[in-house]
Amino acid sequence: QLLKTQISDKEFSEFFSLNKRAIGFDCDNVILHISDTLFQLPKSYQIFYDFVYQGDTLTSFRADFDSNIKVIDYRNFHLFAFRQFIDKKLTVTRAEATTIALNNGMKKKKLELIFNCSVNKFYWECKNDCDGCLYLDIDAKNGNIIGKGKVVYQY
């Protein structure tokens, strides 16, 4: 129902798939997997749907519900971002962001891309997991680099 506030039934079946690996239940502050045996009713549920655009899984939508199926938390900026991709206002997929990152000096090995969104900013955070490695923020609308720096670990 949350997804369908921004997404039609046809778009839902075209762009979303239930992520069974990530769905879980909270029982006494322990997150259990959907396939785990429950010995009591969960205190809350975590439901994940993957957003798949042009064959590329961009990110997941997560919604948390309590035991009465009342919404505790959900990522409403993601809903807005999904709408932007479907309407072709955002066009840079994970694969394209990867290509941009590699063309700008990042290493393919251990390259991590995370889709971030806020009220008016949608971008790919690209980083290599090493001290002194480059990181890039790539605009999901036009592919421009909007942030750049080096990862610095403090020990």
TITOR-841453 format. One record per residue (C-alpha): residue number from 0; residue in one letter; x negated, y, z negated. Coordinates in steps of 0.5 Angstrom, whole numbers, plus 500, padded with zeros to 3 digits. Each point is the difference from the previous one (the first is absolute). Last residue first. Layout:
+------+-------+-----+-----+-----+
: kevo : gumar :  xx :  yy :  zz :
+------+-------+-----+-----+-----+
:  NUM :     a :   X :   Y :   Z :
...
+------+-------+-----+-----+-----+
! end
This chain:
+------+-------+-----+-----+-----+
: kevo : gumar :  xx :  yy :  zz :
+------+-------+-----+-----+-----+
:  154 :     y : 415 : 510 : 472 :
:  153 :     q : 503 : 505 : 505 :
:  152 :     y : 501 : 497 : 507 :
:  151 :     v : 500 : 505 : 505 :
:  150 :     v : 504 : 499 : 507 :
:  149 :     k : 498 : 505 : 505 :
:  148 :     g : 504 : 505 : 503 :
:  147 :     k : 505 : 502 : 506 :
:  146 :     g : 507 : 503 : 500 :
:  145 :     i : 505 : 502 : 505 :
:  144 :     i : 497 : 496 : 506 :
:  143 :     n : 505 : 501 : 506 :
:  142 :     g : 504 : 493 : 502 :
:  141 :     n : 506 : 504 : 502 :
:  140 :     k : 506 : 499 : 495 :
:  139 :     a : 497 : 495 : 496 :
:  138 :     d : 494 : 505 : 498 :
:  137 :     i : 494 : 496 : 498 :
:  136 :     d : 497 : 501 : 493 :
:  135 :     l : 492 : 497 : 501 :
:  134 :     y : 496 : 497 : 495 :
:  133 :     l : 492 : 499 : 501 :
:  132 :     c : 496 : 495 : 496 :
:  131 :     g : 495 : 503 : 494 :
:  130 :     d : 502 : 494 : 495 :
:  129 :     c : 504 : 495 : 504 :
:  128 :     d : 507 : 498 : 502 :
:  127 :     n : 501 : 503 : 506 :
:  126 :     k : 506 : 505 : 501 :
:  125 :     c : 505 : 502 : 504 :
:  124 :     e : 506 : 504 : 497 :
:  123 :     w : 505 : 500 : 506 :
:  122 :     y : 505 : 506 : 500 :
:  121 :     f : 507 : 503 : 499 :
:  120 :     k : 501 : 507 : 497 :
:  119 :     n : 506 : 504 : 499 :
:  118 :     v : 504 : 497 : 494 :
:  117 :     s : 494 : 495 : 498 :
:  116 :     c : 497 : 494 : 504 :
:  115 :     n : 494 : 495 : 500 :
:  114 :     f : 499 : 494 : 504 :
:  113 :     i : 494 : 496 : 498 :
:  112 :     l : 494 : 498 : 504 :
:  111 :     e : 495 : 496 : 497 :
:  110 :     l : 493 : 499 : 504 :
:  109 :     k : 497 : 494 : 497 :
:  108 :     k : 495 : 499 : 506 :
:  107 :     k : 502 : 504 : 506 :
:  106 :     k : 496 : 506 : 498 :
:  105 :     m : 502 : 507 : 500 :
:  104 :     g : 496 : 505 : 505 :
:  103 :     n : 505 : 504 : 503 :
:  102 :     n : 502 : 495 : 506 :
:  101 :     l : 501 : 494 : 495 :
:  100 :     a : 505 : 505 : 496 :
:   99 :     i : 504 : 502 : 506 :
:   98 :     t : 500 : 492 : 502 :
:   97 :     t : 503 : 499 : 493 :
:   96 :     a : 505 : 505 : 501 :
:   95 :     e : 503 : 497 : 506 :
:   94 :     a : 500 : 493 : 498 :
:   93 :     r : 504 : 503 : 493 :
:   92 :     t : 505 : 504 : 505 :
:   91 :     v : 499 : 507 : 502 :
:   90 :     t : 507 : 502 : 503 :
:   89 :     l : 504 : 505 : 495 :
:   88 :     k : 506 : 504 : 503 :
:   87 :     k : 502 : 493 : 504 :
:   86 :     d : 507 : 500 : 497 :
:   85 :     i : 498 : 493 : 497 :
:   84 :     f : 493 : 503 : 497 :
:   83 :     q : 504 : 506 : 497 :
:   82 :     r : 505 : 496 : 497 :
:   81 :     f : 495 : 495 : 497 :
:   80 :     a : 497 : 506 : 497 :
:   79 :     f : 506 : 503 : 497 :
:   78 :     l : 501 : 493 : 497 :
:   77 :     h : 493 : 500 : 497 :
:   76 :     f : 501 : 506 : 497 :
:   75 :     n : 506 : 497 : 496 :
:   74 :     r : 495 : 495 : 497 :
:   73 :     y : 505 : 497 : 495 :
:   72 :     d : 501 : 500 : 492 :
:   71 :     i : 505 : 497 : 495 :
:   70 :     v : 505 : 498 : 504 :
:   69 :     k : 506 : 497 : 497 :
:   68 :     i : 500 : 492 : 501 :
:   67 :     n : 503 : 499 : 493 :
:   66 :     s : 493 : 497 : 498 :
:   65 :     d : 496 : 506 : 502 :
:   64 :     f : 499 : 501 : 508 :
:   63 :     d : 493 : 502 : 503 :
:   62 :     a : 500 : 502 : 507 :
:   61 :     r : 494 : 500 : 505 :
:   60 :     f : 499 : 501 : 507 :
:   59 :     s : 494 : 497 : 503 :
:   58 :     t : 495 : 503 : 505 :
:   57 :     l : 498 : 500 : 507 :
:   56 :     t : 501 : 493 : 502 :
:   55 :     d : 498 : 501 : 508 :
:   54 :     g : 504 : 496 : 505 :
:   53 :     q : 502 : 507 : 503 :
:   52 :     y : 503 : 502 : 493 :
:   51 :     v : 501 : 495 : 494 :
:   50 :     f : 502 : 503 : 494 :
:   49 :     d : 499 : 495 : 495 :
:   48 :     y : 505 : 499 : 494 :
:   47 :     f : 499 : 499 : 493 :
:   46 :     i : 505 : 499 : 494 :
:   45 :     q : 497 : 500 : 493 :
:   44 :     y : 505 : 498 : 495 :
:   43 :     s : 501 : 502 : 492 :
:   42 :     k : 501 : 497 : 493 :
:   41 :     p : 500 : 493 : 503 :
:   40 :     l : 505 : 494 : 498 :
:   39 :     q : 496 : 495 : 496 :
:   38 :     f : 496 : 494 : 501 :
:   37 :     l : 499 : 502 : 507 :
:   36 :     t : 496 : 495 : 505 :
:   35 :     d : 496 : 503 : 505 :
:   34 :     s : 501 : 501 : 507 :
:   33 :     i : 502 : 507 : 500 :
:   32 :     h : 494 : 502 : 497 :
:   31 :     l : 499 : 502 : 492 :
:   30 :     i : 498 : 507 : 498 :
:   29 :     v : 499 : 499 : 492 :
:   28 :     n : 502 : 506 : 496 :
:   27 :     d : 505 : 496 : 496 :
:   26 :     c : 503 : 497 : 506 :
:   25 :     d : 499 : 504 : 507 :
:   24 :     f : 503 : 497 : 506 :
:   23 :     g : 496 : 500 : 507 :
:   22 :     i : 500 : 501 : 507 :
:   21 :     a : 493 : 501 : 503 :
:   20 :     r : 499 : 493 : 504 :
:   19 :     k : 508 : 500 : 502 :
:   18 :     n : 499 : 507 : 504 :
:   17 :     l : 507 : 500 : 503 :
:   16 :     s : 499 : 503 : 507 :
:   15 :     f : 502 : 507 : 503 :
:   14 :     f : 500 : 503 : 507 :
:   13 :     e : 505 : 497 : 505 :
:   12 :     s : 505 : 497 : 494 :
:   11 :     f : 500 : 507 : 497 :
:   10 :     e : 500 : 504 : 506 :
:    9 :     k : 506 : 496 : 502 :
:    8 :     d : 503 : 501 : 493 :
:    7 :     s : 499 : 507 : 500 :
:    6 :     i : 494 : 503 : 496 :
:    5 :     q : 500 : 506 : 496 :
:    4 :     t : 505 : 499 : 494 :
:    3 :     k : 500 : 492 : 503 :
:    2 :     l : 493 : 500 : 496 :
:    1 :     l : 503 : 501 : 494 :
:    0 :     q : 506 : 495 : 501 :
+------+-------+-----+-----+-----+
! end
